[in-house]
Amino acid sequence: MPRTAFLLLSALLATTTTAAAAPPPAMPHEQPALHALAQAPSEAELRATITRLVGFGTRHTLSDTKSDTRGIGAARRWVKARFEAISRDCGGCLEVVTPAQVFSGKRIPTPTEVMDVVAIKRGQRDPQRVIVMSGHLDSRVSDVMNATSDAPGANDDASGVAAVIEAARLLSKQDNDATLVFAALSGEEQGLYGGKVLADYAVAHGWRVEAQLNNDIVGNSQGQNGATDNTTVRVFSEGTKSNETPAQADYRRYHGGEVDSPSRNLARYLDRLAGNYLPDFRVNMVYRTDRYGRGGDQVPLLEAGYPAVRVTEAHENYTRQHQDLRSGHTDQDQGVHYGDTIDGIDFRYLARVTALNTIAMAALSRAPAPPTGIDTAGAVATDTTLKWRKVPGAAGYRVHWRDTTAAQWQHARAVGDVDHAVLKDVVIDDWFFGVSAVSADGYESPVVFPGDAGSFERSPAAAASSAAR
């Protein structure tokens, strides 16, 4: 063989050997464990929980706290006992706490203790990183101040609490690197007080809340207008952070980020999980913090600087929300049965909503934390450079980009265990960018948009705002 050909062959073999020896970049892949969890929620368990909660008559925040059979106090004690039973079954894996504060306000005329019931499953590797699932325990009728009439609250929001308890049962015996929190909140109908108690508890204990999945009204599949949809759930997410500073807002308005808060990218994460693991179910992303003119317990978490979304059924039936138990007698509502009773629950639908939450909590807790310190550069250039800080547990990273008018991330590239990447011939002016972290076993974090607008970290501004309240 001529010397020139030999040298060329040697160089080729050396290059091939080097390339073969280099490990491929970490990539997300399908998880059999998530497929199993997607089928695991029990309709019987969900029904049993809602039946028990409805049986307390009313769970109004201002109702009886001493009775063992009626009122908010009995309901809280039952939920606490249920969490404790789940904990016993997993060898004491749950810590059950009851944070509380005394409030008074427009809908709480005399100082009243508002208590949450919270089960905590500590993370094995990163216990201060926290994934929260919540629903609110309290109920009401037409008059928000009526604390004595029967208020079954089967869908609003025993359905959410039942989903929380079922998720706790299913995940209690599974591994989680980040901490899982299952929260039954009180005081929602009187002014989102239970969410405030939870947010303050998280701040006081130094939790790095990566996500709150607030489930409120998740058990009905038929709307008031007759529309039936048992394959869709709405996920509401804020577009810009509730607590951004004027300087951060100025930067965002100029460079983009109006639809890329961490809460919005958390919603995209849920949408992607549904597409991968729930073929009979889909997420309808709604670009609002909540339904028009209405609110939920995710709002106090957002105000404290934590990513949070609201999960709600696709079509609401307002004759079953905030209503006295009665039958219609006028020409307009003849035959309508008002009130939030258990016959309005579609348990198959509720099981699918529970499945979405359960796989999301599992995936988030097993994935690395979202990358931090993401920055982009590329002005007056044909390439875009992304930089970030590495996070514990990541075996590699992926960079993402999409058209500025696209709802979902369109392109992604695995770049290995590095802290920067250059996208050749991708002009920064024309795209939005993000970075995700991937574990060695293929779990991926949510995508993080660059700068303060997209950061999952709780900002100093949030800390100062929360302390001031």
Secondary structure, DSSP 4 states (H G I P E B T S, - for coil): --HHHHHHHHHHHHHHHHHHHSPPPP-----HHHHHHHT---HHHHHHHHHHHHTTSB--TTS-SS-SSSSHHHHHHHHHHHHHHHHHHTTS--EEE--EEEEEETTEEEEEEEE-EEEEE--SSEEEEEEEEEEE-----SSTT--SS-B--IIIIIHHHHHHHHHHHHHTTS--SEEEEEEEE--STTTSHHHHHHHHHHHHTT-EEEEEEEE-S-S--B-TTS-B-SSEEEEE--SS-TT--HHHHHHHHHH--TT--HHHHHHHHHHHHHHHH-TT-EEEEESSSSSTT---THHHHHHTT--EEEEEESS--GGGSS--SEE--STTTTT-EES--GGG--HHHHHHHHHHHHHHHHHHHHSPPPPEEEEEE-TTSSSEEEEEE--TT-SEEEEEEEETT-SS--EEEEEES-SEEEETT--GGGEEEEEEEE-TTS-BPPPB-SSTTT--SPPHHHHHHHHH-
